[in-house]
Amino acid sequence: MRLTRDEVIEAASVIGGRVRRTPVVEAAPGVWLKLECLQHSGSFKVRGAFNTIISADLPAAGVIAASGGNHGLAVAYAARTLGIRAEIYVPEVCAPVKIAGLRSMGAEVVVTGAIYAEALEASRKRAAETGALELHAYDQTEVVAGQGTLALELEEQIPDLDTIVVAAGGGGLAGGVRAAFGGDVVVVEPELIPTIHEALKAREPVQVEVSGVGADALGASKAGRIALEVLQDRVTSVLVTDEAIIDARRTLWREHRVVAEHAGAAAFAALLSGVWQPAPGSTTAIVVCGSNTDPATLA
């Protein structure tokens, strides 16, 4: 069944009081930044993690997840908050700051595989052995519905909102936002990881190569089916260069004092580089989706 706005509204009731209502700031006339980088665990992904765990019948083995870092941090944070065990599998490209964060939250961390897909395969084998509840990073109904609660917040914070711009890896945030939001959605990806872009062209998930500065957080080599189903309508897909992402991340820090990882700055890069521009007179929200980065690299 196609994910609906009602399911996102239900997710909002489930996670109420567990996640932060992150602020918005006006970066330019009609352009707002949604600072999801200030969310618990440093990214929007805690929304889907709480929704999935709270909605499930939890096994004694706890939860398990594969992640480029942010989903794992979200699952670890939610598990710690709820008092359950978490085991997180990450690929070798995972940033050291994210691995350190996972361990500080009490999660058992396994570093395996060159990319996310290989860590996912290993985590699924482990889940079959232990019976732990698997939380997929972007292709699980409860996860995607939880991420979509961000759009409900934005509708309340910016009543005349026309467009939401989001970065995408496997599409969990983009799919949740599309299911919840009645306006336009712009999906931004690195040129070196065009996962959703290629899937939209093919109208089905296709395998892509993964590389570049956003690989740790946007490194899904295949789009999620749940997201892809809802992303067929009123979606604009654009690609940005790694150079544009790096510049956007630095600009967020220098001009707005916003700390973002490369993936967190990707949506802003679409505007800053000019590959996408809002319609005249429209109101746009750009999601700064993650801040799990080494601050020493911001200058």
C-alpha positions in Angstrom: 0.0 0.0 0.0 1.2 3.5 -0.9 2.3 5.5 2.2 -0.4 8.1 3.1 -0.5 11.4 5.0 -2.7 9.7 7.6 0.1 7.3 8.4 2.5 10.2 8.9 0.0 11.9 11.1 -0.2 8.7 13.2 3.6 8.6 13.4 3.6 12.1 14.7 1.3 11.0 17.6 3.6 8.1 18.3 6.8 10.1 18.6 5.3 13.1 20.2 7.5 14.3 23.1 10.4 12.1 21.9 11.8 14.3 19.2 12.6 18.0 19.0 10.5 20.5 17.1 13.5 21.9 15.3 13.5 25.6 14.4 13.4 27.3 11.0 15.3 30.5 10.1 14.9 32.7 7.1 18.1 32.6 5.0 16.7 34.9 2.3 13.3 36.4 1.4 11.0 33.4 1.0 13.7 30.8 1.7 13.8 29.1 5.0 16.2 26.6 6.5 14.8 23.8 8.6 17.5 23.1 11.1 17.0 19.4 11.5 20.7 19.3 12.2 19.7 20.3 15.8 17.6 17.1 16.2 18.5 14.5 18.8 21.4 12.3 17.5 22.2 15.0 14.9 19.7 14.2 12.1 16.1 13.7 11.2 16.4 10.0 11.3 15.5 9.7 15.0 11.9 10.4 13.9 11.7 7.1 12.0 13.7 5.2 14.6 11.3 6.1 17.5 8.2 5.4 15.4 9.5 2.0 14.4 10.6 0.9 17.8 7.6 2.1 19.7 5.2 0.6 17.2 6.8 -2.8 17.4 6.7 -5.9 19.6 10.3 -5.8 20.7 12.2 -9.1 20.9 14.6 -9.8 23.8 17.6 -9.4 21.4 16.7 -5.7 20.9 17.2 -3.9 17.6 19.7 -4.0 14.8 20.4 -1.7 11.9 22.8 -1.0 9.1 23.8 2.6 8.5 26.2 5.0 7.0 26.2 6.6 10.4 23.1 8.8 10.9 20.5 6.1 10.9 22.6 4.1 13.3 23.0 7.1 15.6 19.3 7.6 15.6 18.5 3.9 16.4 21.2 4.0 19.1 19.7 7.1 20.7 16.2 5.8 20.6 17.3 2.4 22.0 19.2 4.1 24.8 16.2 6.3 25.6 13.8 3.3 25.6 16.2 1.1 27.5 16.8 -1.6 24.9 19.9 -3.1 23.2 21.1 -1.9 19.9 23.6 -3.4 17.4 24.7 -1.2 14.5 26.6 -2.3 11.4 28.4 0.5 9.5 30.6 0.4 6.3 34.2 1.4 6.2 33.3 4.8 4.7 31.5 5.8 8.0 33.0 8.9 9.4 35.0 8.3 12.6 33.0 11.0 14.5 29.8 8.9 13.8 31.4 5.6 15.0 32.5 7.4 18.2 29.0 8.7 18.6 27.5 5.3 18.3 29.8 3.8 20.9 29.2 6.7 23.3 25.5 5.9 23.1 26.1 2.3 24.2 25.5 0.6 20.9 27.5 -2.4 19.8 29.2 -1.3 16.6 30.4 -3.6 13.8 32.4 -2.0 11.0 32.2 -4.2 7.9 32.0 -3.8 4.1 33.2 -1.0 1.8 29.7 0.5 1.3 26.3 0.6 3.0 24.9 -2.3 1.0 27.6 -4.6 2.3 27.0 -3.6 5.9 23.2 -4.1 5.3 23.8 -7.6 4.1 25.9 -8.4 7.2 23.3 -6.9 9.5 20.6 -9.0 8.0 22.5 -12.2 8.5 23.0 -11.2 12.1 19.4 -10.4 12.6 18.4 -13.8 11.3 20.7 -15.4 13.9 19.6 -13.3 16.9 16.0 -12.5 16.2 16.6 -8.8 16.8 14.2 -6.2 15.3 15.7 -4.8 12.1 15.3 -1.1 11.4 16.0 -0.4 7.7 17.5 3.0 7.0 15.0 4.0 4.4 12.7 1.2 3.1 10.5 0.4 6.0 7.0 1.9 6.3 7.3 3.0 9.9 10.7 4.5 9.2 9.5 6.5 6.2 6.3 7.6 8.0 8.4 8.9 10.9 10.6 10.9 8.7 7.6 12.5 7.1 6.6 14.1 10.4 9.2 16.8 9.5 6.9 18.0 6.8 4.0 18.3 9.2 6.1 20.6 11.4 7.1 22.7 8.5 3.4 23.2 7.5 2.8 24.6 11.0 5.9 26.7 11.1 5.6 28.2 7.6 1.8 28.4 6.8 2.3 29.6 3.2 4.9 27.0 2.3 5.0 26.0 -1.4 8.1 23.8 -1.7 10.3 21.5 0.5 13.8 20.8 -0.7 15.5 17.7 0.7 18.6 15.7 0.2 18.2 12.0 -0.6 20.1 8.7 -0.2 17.7 5.8 -0.4 14.7 8.2 -0.2 13.3 7.7 3.3 13.0 11.4 4.1 12.0 12.4 0.6 9.3 9.7 0.5 7.9 10.6 3.9 7.9 14.3 3.1 6.1 13.6 -0.3 3.5 11.5 1.4 2.7 14.2 4.0 3.1 17.4 2.1 0.6 18.8 -0.4 3.1 21.1 -2.2 6.1 20.5 -4.3 9.1 18.5 -3.3 12.6 18.9 -4.7 14.9 15.9 -4.2 18.6 16.7 -4.3 21.4 14.2 -4.7 25.2 14.3 -5.5 26.1 13.7 -9.1 28.2 10.8 -7.9 25.3 9.1 -6.1 22.2 9.6 -8.3 20.1 6.9 -6.6 16.6 8.4 -6.7 17.3 10.3 -10.0 18.0 7.1 -11.9 15.2 5.2 -10.2 12.7 7.9 -11.2 13.9 7.7 -14.8 13.6 3.9 -14.8 10.4 3.9 -12.6 12.0 1.2 -10.5 15.0 0.9 -8.2 18.3 0.5 -10.1 21.8 -0.1 -8.9 24.2 2.9 -8.9 27.8 3.5 -8.0 28.5 5.2 -4.7 31.3 7.7 -4.1 32.1 11.2 -3.2 31.8 13.5 -0.1 28.3 12.4 0.7 28.9 8.7 0.5 28.7 8.1 4.3 25.1 9.5 4.6 23.7 9.5 1.1 25.4 6.3 0.0 22.4 4.1 -0.8 23.2 2.2 -4.0 19.5 1.4 -4.6 16.4 3.4 -3.9 13.7 2.2 -1.5 10.5 1.0 -3.0 8.3 2.7 -0.4 9.8 6.1 -1.2 9.9 5.6 -5.0 6.2 4.8 -5.1 5.3 8.2 -3.6 8.0 10.1 -5.4 6.4 9.7 -8.8 4.2 12.9 -8.5 5.1 16.6 -8.0 8.8 15.8 -7.5 11.7 17.6 -9.1 15.0 15.7 -9.1 18.3 17.6 -9.3 21.9 16.6 -9.0 24.7 18.7 -7.5 28.5 18.4 -7.7 30.7 17.5 -4.7 32.2 21.0 -5.1 28.8 22.6 -4.7 28.1 20.5 -1.6 31.5 21.5 -0.1 30.8 25.2 -0.8 27.3 25.0 0.6 28.5 23.4 3.8 31.1 26.1 4.3 28.5 28.8 3.5 26.1 27.5 6.0 28.8 27.8 8.7 30.4 31.1 7.6 27.1 33.0 6.9 24.6 31.3 9.1 26.7 29.6 11.8 24.9 26.4 11.0 27.0 23.2 11.5 26.2 20.6 8.7 27.8 17.5 7.4 28.2 17.2 3.7 24.9 15.4 3.2 23.2 17.9 5.5 24.3 20.7 3.1 23.3 19.0 -0.1 19.8 20.4 -0.4 21.2 24.0 0.2 23.8 23.3 -2.5 21.0 23.0 -5.1 20.0 26.6 -4.4 23.4 28.0 -3.9 24.8 26.5 -7.1 21.8 27.5 -9.2 20.9 24.1 -10.4 17.5 24.8 -8.8 15.7 28.1 -8.1 12.4 28.7 -6.4 9.6 30.2 -8.4 9.2 34.0 -8.0 7.0 34.8 -5.0 7.1 31.3 -3.7 8.0 30.2 -0.2 10.6 27.4 0.2 12.0 25.3 3.1 15.4 23.8 2.6 16.1 20.9 5.1 19.6 20.9 6.7 19.3 17.3 7.6 22.4 16.4 9.6 25.2 17.7 11.7 27.3 14.7 12.5 30.7 16.1 11.4 34.0 17.1 12.7 33.8 20.9 13.5 37.5 21.3 12.7 36.7 20.7 9.0 34.2 23.5 8.7 36.5 26.4 7.9 
